[in-house]
Amino acid sequence: MHHQTVRRPSFLPSPTHARHHSASDVPTEVLDEHPEIEELFAPLSQLLTGEKMQELNARVDVDGEDYTTVALDFLQEENLIPD
């Protein structure tokens, strides 16, 4: 069985509260081959604070909203994608 090595991109904070942490681990070989990934995700990681993640998660878990709708709303509100 092959275990893939993963590395947390340097722009991401350490996952002290993993339940509300915005980052996903990226395979080391992917970051090595595509270092621009860190640059692309930096603005998003700065916007997805623990408080913001709790708010977004509550919209899904408590209010019953569809996670796709919540994600699209967030991205549009932050002008990361067009309306």
ABEGO torsion letter per residue (X at the ends): XBBBBBBBBAABBBBABAAABABBBBBAAAAAABAAAAAAAAAAAAABBAAAAAAAAAAAAAAGBBAAAAAAAAAAAAGABBX
